[in-house]
Amino acid sequence: MGTFDSNTLRQAIEGHNEQPLLSLYANDAELRIVDRNTQPSHPKVLHGRDEIAEMLADVYSRDIKAHKLDRCVVQGDDVAFSESCEYSDGVRVLSESMVSLRDGKIVEQTMIQAWDE
């Protein structure tokens, strides 16, 4: 059985490429994203590590000044965390995620994010 802890998540989020973060997802993981463009009634849904990998590769290819895990709570197979990001042009992004784990890997994640406009 795998293990999942906030330090591992912190290192993955704050790293300089997507691979450590991608390794935390199960092959059949599902990620739902809710934001200004993909609202609750029609969230963006990514199915499986391949689709999640594409999204993470895009994120980590951007000109990011800082990407950090602000807070994380792990309780059994449930995880909640807040992360923040600042781009080099000053744009900031905040996100909140609720995660379900299976064998220490993320199988479901709902992320709500807000961007500076």
C-alpha positions in Angstrom: 0.0 0.0 0.0 1.4 3.4 -1.0 1.7 6.4 1.4 0.6 10.0 0.8 1.6 12.9 3.0 1.6 16.6 2.8 5.4 16.8 2.5 5.4 14.6 -0.6 2.6 16.7 -2.1 4.5 20.0 -1.3 7.6 18.8 -3.0 5.6 17.7 -6.1 3.6 20.9 -6.4 6.6 23.2 -5.7 8.9 21.3 -8.1 10.0 22.5 -11.5 8.3 19.9 -13.6 5.1 17.9 -13.7 6.5 14.4 -13.2 6.6 14.3 -9.4 3.0 15.6 -9.2 1.8 13.2 -12.0 3.3 10.3 -10.1 0.8 10.9 -7.2 -2.2 10.1 -9.5 -3.6 6.6 -10.1 -3.8 5.5 -13.8 -7.7 5.8 -13.7 -7.8 9.1 -11.8 -10.4 11.7 -12.5 -9.8 15.4 -12.1 -12.8 17.9 -12.1 -11.9 21.6 -12.5 -14.3 24.4 -11.7 -13.5 28.0 -12.5 -14.9 31.0 -14.3 -14.9 29.2 -17.6 -15.9 25.7 -16.5 -18.6 26.3 -13.9 -20.1 23.8 -11.5 -22.9 22.6 -13.9 -20.3 21.9 -16.7 -16.8 21.4 -15.1 -13.8 20.4 -17.1 -13.3 16.7 -16.4 -10.0 15.0 -17.1 -10.0 11.1 -17.2 -6.9 9.2 -16.5 -3.2 10.0 -16.1 -2.7 10.8 -19.8 -5.2 13.6 -19.8 -4.0 14.9 -16.4 -0.4 14.7 -17.7 -1.3 17.0 -20.7 -2.8 19.6 -18.3 0.2 19.4 -15.9 2.7 19.7 -18.7 1.0 22.8 -19.9 1.0 24.3 -16.4 4.6 23.6 -15.7 5.7 24.9 -19.1 4.4 28.4 -18.2 6.6 31.3 -16.8 5.8 30.7 -13.2 7.5 32.8 -10.5 6.2 30.8 -7.6 4.0 27.8 -7.1 3.4 26.6 -3.5 1.3 24.4 -1.3 -0.3 26.7 1.3 -2.1 24.3 3.4 -2.9 20.6 3.4 -5.0 18.3 5.6 -4.7 14.5 5.2 -7.3 12.4 7.0 -7.2 8.7 6.0 -8.0 8.5 2.3 -9.3 12.1 2.1 -7.0 15.1 1.4 -7.8 18.8 1.2 -5.3 21.4 0.1 -4.8 25.0 -1.0 -2.2 26.1 -3.5 -1.2 29.4 -4.9 0.7 30.4 -8.0 2.2 33.6 -9.2 3.2 34.1 -12.8 6.2 36.3 -13.7 3.8 39.0 -15.1 2.2 39.2 -11.6 -1.0 37.2 -12.3 -2.0 35.1 -9.4 -4.0 31.9 -9.1 -5.5 30.3 -6.0 -7.0 26.8 -5.9 -8.7 24.6 -3.4 -8.8 20.8 -3.9 -10.6 17.9 -2.3 -9.0 14.5 -3.1 -9.9 10.9 -2.6 -7.1 8.3 -2.3 -6.8 4.6 -3.1 -3.6 2.8 -2.1 -1.9 6.2 -1.5 -2.7 7.5 -5.0 -5.1 10.2 -6.1 -8.2 8.7 -7.7 -10.6 11.6 -7.6 -9.9 15.3 -7.3 -12.2 18.3 -7.5 -10.3 21.6 -7.9 -11.9 25.1 -7.7 -9.6 27.8 -9.0 -9.7 31.6 -9.4 -7.4 33.7 -11.5 -6.6 37.4 -11.5 -8.4 39.1 -14.3 
